Amino acid sequence: MVSGTYGPARLEVGGSTLNYADRDAGAHRDRSTPAPRAISFCPYPPTVRPVTPDAEFGYELLVCRYAELAWHPSEGPRPAIVARQLGTEARRWDTVVIEVDPAAFARRREFGDRTLDSDLLHVVRGAPAEWAFYRDALPDPGYPWRYVRQAVHRAAGRDLIAKRRDGNRIQIRRKRPYPDWVERIVAVENKPDLDRSAADRLVDQLAHDVETALADEAWLATETTGERVEPALLRELPVEAGILATDFSAGVDADAADVAWHPSDLAPAEGEARSPETETLRLEIAERAYGKGWRSYHDTMRPDCRHFELRREGGALVPHCAAKGTLPTARECSGSCPEFSPEPPGWRTNGWPIEGGPGKGFTRVLARRRDRERDRVETVE
């Protein structure tokens, strides 16, 4: 696991252990400051105990990692990125899978690692190939142009477009065309315990997904019990929604789920098309999924707490609270937690291999795993 202990800080990579002492051999360390926590991958095999957390949040993380490893569950591998807790004002999806065109996805990455919000998309997609006054080049936004001007400055500041002044006019020019990188969008509702009350709540949510057809597929992910699911529960759910039965008792891997019910394709029929507004909304969701991913839970937690850990559950890394011995939610892992104990400042002033403190180290570990998955998507043929 990636875990927290009290001892010399170390980082295990590929079986080798790097210590602060390796860098500063013989150097004196102030013993009044506790040693930083370790950030280490355990050398022993993944646990075989049941690891499905009680909280839906923990289950959601495991489903996200499964989708990253093994999407599509019934039709074979497809290049995709995964995010969580995204959608619209009317509906927020637990897990979002964005199936992409690998070559176009590589061109999208040239625009950076951050989300392009709706204002930036308006500028980047509409920027002309040759210099032009921005109000002549861009479509009418339907809101005051001063907000477009602000977006132009932001886009230029992020090196998304070129900008210059011609007198008191701001001219823009694209640096590269924005690619059509999104193939399909899949929405997954996660419910580890599919009982009567859970099924009742899910009916309206999945029916909304089917009726609006904002996503191309709608799924329900639920934990398998080894027993037959009550047919009445399945009959109440929309027949267009797929059902994914997961088994994370041995951790997360590509074989940790089976399709219990195949979904219907919600995309428009041949010869039909979604409205431009719907296509723009889908692209905005895909952009948020690209920038946020599913590992961004550390943004709403306190990885700088000395009790915060990352634990390996098969192929997934999930947060763990050493003080409570549980997988915490964002609400539980906060500064108001009675067990919250911030890292001593001395931990954060040390350098390699955990520069900035173990909390920053956890964040970098998650960011590297995100980037590795993006690299993998680019290479899929």
C-alpha positions as CSV (number, residue, x, y, z in Angstrom):
1,M,0.0,0.0,0.0
2,V,0.9,3.6,-0.1
3,S,0.8,4.3,3.5
4,G,1.8,6.5,6.4
5,T,4.2,5.5,9.1
6,Y,6.5,7.2,11.5
7,G,10.1,6.6,10.5
8,P,12.7,7.8,8.0
9,A,10.9,9.0,4.9
10,R,11.3,6.6,2.0
11,L,9.9,6.1,-1.5
12,E,10.0,2.6,-2.9
13,V,10.1,2.5,-6.7
14,G,10.6,-0.7,-8.6
15,G,11.8,-2.6,-5.6
16,S,14.4,0.1,-4.7
17,T,14.1,2.1,-1.5
18,L,15.2,5.8,-1.5
19,N,15.7,7.5,1.8
20,Y,16.4,11.0,2.9
21,A,19.6,9.6,4.4
22,D,20.7,8.5,0.9
23,R,20.8,12.1,-0.2
24,D,22.2,13.7,3.0
25,A,24.4,10.9,4.4
26,G,25.8,11.8,7.7
27,A,23.9,15.1,7.9
28,H,22.4,16.0,11.3
29,R,18.6,16.1,11.5
30,D,16.7,17.9,14.2
31,R,15.2,15.1,16.3
32,S,12.6,17.4,17.8
33,T,10.8,17.3,14.4
34,P,8.9,14.0,13.7
35,A,10.1,12.1,10.7
36,P,7.9,12.4,7.7
37,R,5.5,9.6,6.8
38,A,6.6,7.0,4.3
39,I,5.2,6.8,0.8
40,S,5.7,3.3,-0.2
41,F,4.2,0.6,-2.4
42,C,3.9,-2.7,-0.4
43,P,6.0,-5.5,-1.9
44,Y,3.4,-8.2,-1.0
45,P,0.4,-9.2,-3.2
46,P,-2.8,-7.3,-3.1
47,T,-5.1,-8.2,-0.2
48,V,-7.7,-10.9,-0.8
49,R,-10.1,-9.8,1.8
50,P,-13.4,-8.1,0.7
51,V,-12.5,-4.5,-0.1
52,T,-15.9,-3.1,-1.2
53,P,-16.3,-0.1,1.2
54,D,-19.5,0.6,3.1
55,A,-19.7,4.1,1.7
56,E,-20.8,4.6,-1.9
57,F,-17.9,7.0,-2.3
58,G,-15.4,4.2,-1.9
59,Y,-17.3,1.9,-4.2
60,E,-17.5,4.7,-6.8
61,L,-13.7,4.9,-6.8
62,L,-13.3,1.2,-7.4
63,V,-15.9,1.3,-10.3
64,C,-13.9,4.2,-11.8
65,R,-10.7,2.2,-11.7
66,Y,-12.4,-0.8,-13.2
67,A,-13.7,1.2,-16.1
68,E,-10.2,2.6,-16.6
69,L,-8.8,-0.9,-16.8
70,A,-11.5,-2.8,-18.7
71,W,-13.8,-0.5,-20.7
72,H,-16.0,-1.6,-22.6
73,P,-17.3,-4.5,-20.4
74,S,-19.3,-6.2,-23.1
75,E,-17.8,-5.1,-26.5
76,G,-14.1,-5.3,-25.9
77,P,-11.4,-2.7,-25.2
78,R,-12.1,0.9,-26.1
79,P,-9.8,3.9,-25.4
80,A,-11.5,6.0,-22.7
81,I,-10.9,8.4,-19.9
82,V,-12.9,8.2,-16.6
83,A,-14.2,10.8,-14.3
84,R,-16.7,11.0,-11.4
85,Q,-19.5,13.3,-10.2
86,L,-20.1,15.2,-13.4
87,G,-23.2,16.1,-15.3
88,T,-25.7,19.0,-15.6
89,E,-27.9,21.0,-13.2
90,A,-30.6,18.5,-13.6
91,R,-28.6,15.3,-13.3
92,R,-25.2,14.4,-11.8
93,W,-23.6,11.1,-12.8
94,D,-21.6,9.0,-10.4
95,T,-19.1,7.7,-13.0
96,V,-18.6,9.2,-16.5
97,V,-16.7,7.3,-19.2
98,I,-15.6,9.3,-22.2
99,E,-14.7,7.1,-25.2
100,V,-12.2,8.9,-27.3
101,D,-10.4,8.8,-30.7
102,P,-6.8,8.2,-29.7
103,A,-5.2,10.4,-32.4
104,A,-7.6,13.2,-31.8
105,F,-7.2,12.8,-28.0
106,A,-3.4,13.3,-28.5
107,R,-4.1,16.6,-30.3
108,R,-6.5,17.6,-27.4
109,R,-3.6,17.1,-25.0
110,E,-1.7,19.8,-26.9
111,F,-4.1,22.3,-25.3
112,G,-2.8,21.4,-21.8
113,D,-4.0,19.3,-18.9
114,R,-6.6,21.6,-17.6
115,T,-10.3,21.9,-18.5
116,L,-11.4,24.3,-21.2
117,D,-14.6,25.8,-19.7
118,S,-17.5,26.9,-21.9
119,D,-16.1,30.4,-22.4
120,L,-12.7,29.1,-23.5
121,L,-14.3,26.5,-25.8
122,H,-16.2,29.3,-27.5
123,V,-13.0,31.2,-28.2
124,V,-10.7,28.2,-29.0
125,R,-13.2,26.5,-31.4
126,G,-14.1,29.7,-33.1
127,A,-10.6,31.2,-33.4
128,P,-9.8,31.8,-37.2
129,A,-6.8,30.6,-39.1
130,E,-5.8,34.2,-39.9
131,W,-5.7,37.3,-37.8
132,A,-9.2,38.8,-37.3
133,F,-11.0,41.1,-34.9
134,Y,-12.4,38.7,-32.2
135,R,-15.9,40.1,-32.5
136,D,-15.9,39.4,-36.3
137,A,-14.3,36.0,-35.9
138,L,-16.4,34.5,-33.1
139,P,-20.1,33.5,-33.2
140,D,-22.5,35.7,-31.2
141,P,-22.3,34.3,-27.7
142,G,-25.7,35.4,-26.6
143,Y,-24.3,37.3,-23.7
144,P,-22.2,40.6,-23.4
145,W,-19.0,40.7,-25.5
146,R,-17.0,41.9,-22.5
147,Y,-17.1,38.4,-21.1
148,V,-15.8,37.0,-24.5
149,R,-13.0,39.6,-24.3
150,Q,-12.1,38.2,-20.8
151,A,-12.1,34.7,-22.2
152,V,-9.8,35.8,-25.1
153,H,-7.3,37.1,-22.6
154,R,-7.5,33.9,-20.6
155,A,-7.1,31.8,-23.7
156,A,-4.0,33.8,-24.8
157,G,-2.6,33.5,-21.3
158,R,-2.8,29.7,-21.4
159,D,-1.2,29.7,-24.9
160,L,-4.4,28.3,-26.5
161,I,-4.6,31.1,-29.1
162,A,-2.5,33.9,-30.4
163,K,-3.6,37.5,-29.6
164,R,-2.4,40.9,-30.7
165,R,-3.6,44.5,-30.8
166,D,-4.4,46.5,-34.0
167,G,-5.0,49.9,-32.6
168,N,-7.7,49.5,-30.0
169,R,-8.9,46.3,-31.5
170,I,-8.0,42.9,-30.2
171,Q,-7.2,40.4,-33.0
172,I,-7.0,36.6,-32.5
173,R,-5.7,33.7,-34.5
174,R,-5.7,30.0,-33.7
175,K,-2.5,28.2,-33.0
176,R,-3.9,24.7,-33.7
177,P,-7.4,23.5,-34.5
178,Y,-9.5,22.1,-31.7
179,P,-10.0,18.4,-32.5
180,D,-13.2,16.3,-32.5
181,W,-11.8,13.9,-29.8
182,V,-15.0,12.7,-28.1
183,E,-16.5,9.5,-29.5
184,R,-19.2,8.5,-27.0
185,I,-20.2,9.4,-23.4
186,V,-21.3,6.7,-21.0
187,A,-23.1,7.4,-17.6
188,V,-22.8,4.9,-14.7
189,E,-24.9,5.0,-11.6
190,N,-23.2,3.2,-8.7
191,K,-25.2,1.4,-6.1
192,P,-23.3,-1.3,-4.2
193,D,-26.4,-2.6,-2.3
194,L,-29.3,-3.0,-4.7
195,D,-32.2,-3.3,-2.3
196,R,-35.8,-2.2,-2.7
197,S,-35.3,1.4,-1.5
198,A,-32.2,1.8,-3.7
199,A,-34.1,0.5,-6.7
200,D,-36.9,2.9,-6.1
201,R,-34.5,5.8,-6.1
202,L,-32.7,4.6,-9.2
203,V,-35.8,4.3,-11.4
204,D,-36.3,8.0,-11.8
205,Q,-32.5,8.7,-12.3
206,L,-32.0,6.1,-15.0
207,A,-35.3,6.9,-16.7
208,H,-34.0,10.5,-16.9
209,D,-30.8,9.4,-18.5
210,V,-32.7,7.3,-21.0
211,E,-35.2,10.0,-21.9
212,T,-32.7,12.8,-22.3
213,A,-30.2,10.6,-24.2
214,L,-27.4,13.1,-23.2
215,A,-25.2,10.0,-22.8
216,D,-24.8,7.3,-25.4
217,E,-25.3,4.5,-22.8
218,A,-26.6,4.3,-19.2
219,W,-25.4,1.7,-16.7
220,L,-26.1,0.6,-13.2
221,A,-23.1,-0.8,-11.3
222,T,-23.9,-2.9,-8.3
223,E,-22.0,-5.4,-6.1
224,T,-22.7,-9.0,-6.8
225,T,-23.9,-11.0,-3.8
226,G,-23.6,-14.5,-5.3
227,E,-27.3,-14.8,-5.1
228,R,-30.0,-14.3,-7.6
229,V,-31.2,-10.7,-7.8
230,E,-34.9,-10.3,-7.2
231,P,-36.4,-10.1,-10.8
232,A,-38.9,-7.4,-9.6
233,L,-36.1,-5.1,-8.9
234,L,-34.7,-5.5,-12.4
235,R,-38.1,-5.2,-14.0
236,E,-38.6,-1.8,-12.4
237,L,-35.5,-0.4,-14.0
238,P,-35.5,1.0,-17.5
239,V,-34.8,-1.9,-19.9
240,E,-32.4,0.5,-21.9
241,A,-30.0,0.7,-18.9
242,G,-27.3,-1.9,-18.6
243,I,-26.4,-3.6,-15.3
244,L,-22.8,-4.3,-14.3
245,A,-22.3,-6.8,-11.5
246,T,-19.0,-6.1,-9.8
247,D,-16.9,-8.3,-7.4
248,F,-14.1,-6.4,-5.8
249,S,-13.4,-9.0,-3.1
250,A,-9.9,-9.5,-4.4
251,G,-9.3,-5.9,-5.4
252,V,-9.9,-4.2,-8.8
253,D,-8.8,-5.8,-12.0
254,A,-10.1,-6.2,-15.5
255,D,-12.1,-9.3,-14.5
256,A,-13.8,-7.8,-11.5
257,A,-17.2,-7.3,-13.2
258,D,-19.7,-9.1,-15.4
259,V,-22.5,-7.7,-17.5
260,A,-25.9,-8.8,-16.0
261,W,-27.9,-6.8,-18.6
262,H,-26.7,-5.2,-21.8
263,P,-27.6,-1.6,-22.4
264,S,-29.3,-0.1,-25.4
265,D,-27.6,2.5,-27.6
266,L,-29.1,5.9,-26.8
267,A,-27.4,7.7,-29.6
268,P,-29.6,9.2,-32.3
269,A,-30.6,6.8,-35.1
270,E,-28.9,6.9,-38.5
271,G,-29.9,10.1,-40.3
272,E,-30.7,11.9,-37.1
273,A,-28.5,14.2,-35.0
274,R,-28.5,15.9,-31.6
275,S,-29.1,19.6,-31.4
276,P,-26.0,21.9,-31.5
277,E,-26.8,22.9,-27.9
278,T,-26.8,19.3,-26.8
279,E,-23.5,18.6,-28.6
280,T,-21.9,21.6,-27.0
281,L,-23.1,20.5,-23.6
282,R,-21.7,17.0,-24.2
283,L,-18.3,18.6,-25.1
284,E,-18.4,20.7,-21.9
285,I,-19.0,17.5,-19.9
286,A,-16.1,15.8,-21.7
287,E,-13.8,18.7,-21.0
288,R,-14.6,18.7,-17.3
289,A,-14.0,14.9,-17.3
290,Y,-10.6,15.4,-19.0
291,G,-9.5,18.1,-16.5
292,K,-11.0,16.5,-13.3
293,G,-10.6,12.8,-13.8
294,W,-11.6,10.6,-10.9
295,R,-8.5,10.8,-8.8
296,S,-9.1,14.5,-7.9
297,Y,-10.7,13.5,-4.6
298,H,-7.6,14.8,-2.9
299,D,-8.7,18.3,-3.7
300,T,-11.7,18.0,-1.3
301,M,-9.8,16.0,1.4
302,R,-6.9,16.7,3.7
303,P,-3.9,14.7,2.4
304,D,-1.7,16.9,4.6
305,C,-3.2,15.1,7.7
306,R,-0.6,12.8,9.2
307,H,-3.3,10.0,9.3
308,F,-4.1,10.2,5.6
309,E,-2.9,7.3,3.5
310,L,-3.4,5.8,0.1
311,R,-4.0,2.0,0.1
312,R,-3.8,-0.4,-2.8
313,E,-7.0,-2.4,-3.5
314,G,-5.8,-4.6,-6.4
315,G,-5.2,-2.1,-9.3
316,A,-6.7,0.9,-7.4
317,L,-5.3,3.4,-4.9
318,V,-8.0,4.6,-2.5
319,P,-7.8,7.0,0.5
320,H,-7.6,5.6,4.0
321,C,-7.7,7.1,7.4
322,A,-5.2,5.5,9.7
323,A,-6.8,7.1,12.8
324,K,-10.3,5.6,12.1
325,G,-9.3,2.6,10.1
326,T,-11.8,3.4,7.4
327,L,-12.1,4.8,3.8
328,P,-13.2,8.3,4.6
329,T,-15.5,10.5,2.5
330,A,-14.7,14.1,1.6
331,R,-17.0,15.3,4.4
332,E,-15.2,13.1,7.0
333,C,-11.7,13.9,5.8
334,S,-11.7,17.6,6.6
335,G,-10.2,20.1,8.9
336,S,-13.2,19.7,11.2
337,C,-12.5,16.1,11.8
338,P,-11.6,15.6,15.5
339,E,-8.7,13.3,14.5
340,F,-7.3,15.8,12.0
341,S,-3.6,16.4,12.7
342,P,-1.7,18.5,10.2
343,E,1.8,17.6,9.1
344,P,4.5,19.4,11.1
345,P,6.0,22.2,9.2
346,G,9.4,20.4,9.4
347,W,8.0,17.7,7.1
348,R,7.3,20.2,4.4
349,T,10.7,21.8,4.4
350,N,12.5,18.6,3.5
351,G,13.5,18.0,-0.1
352,W,13.8,14.8,-2.1
353,P,12.2,12.3,-2.3
354,I,9.0,13.8,-0.7
355,E,9.5,17.4,-1.4
356,G,6.8,19.6,0.2
357,G,5.7,16.9,2.6
358,P,4.0,13.5,2.3
359,G,0.6,15.2,1.5
360,K,2.1,16.8,-1.6
361,G,3.7,13.4,-2.4
362,F,0.3,11.7,-2.4
363,T,-1.0,14.4,-4.8
364,R,1.9,13.8,-7.1
365,V,1.4,10.0,-7.1
366,L,-2.2,10.4,-8.1
367,A,-1.3,13.0,-10.8
368,R,1.4,10.6,-12.3
369,R,-1.1,7.8,-12.4
370,R,-3.6,10.1,-14.2
371,D,-0.9,11.1,-16.7
372,R,0.1,7.5,-17.3
373,E,-3.5,6.6,-18.1
374,R,-3.7,9.5,-20.6
375,D,-0.5,8.3,-22.2
376,R,-1.9,4.8,-22.5
377,V,-5.1,6.1,-24.2
378,E,-3.0,7.8,-26.9
379,T,-1.3,4.6,-27.8
380,V,-4.4,2.5,-28.3
381,E,-4.8,1.4,-31.9
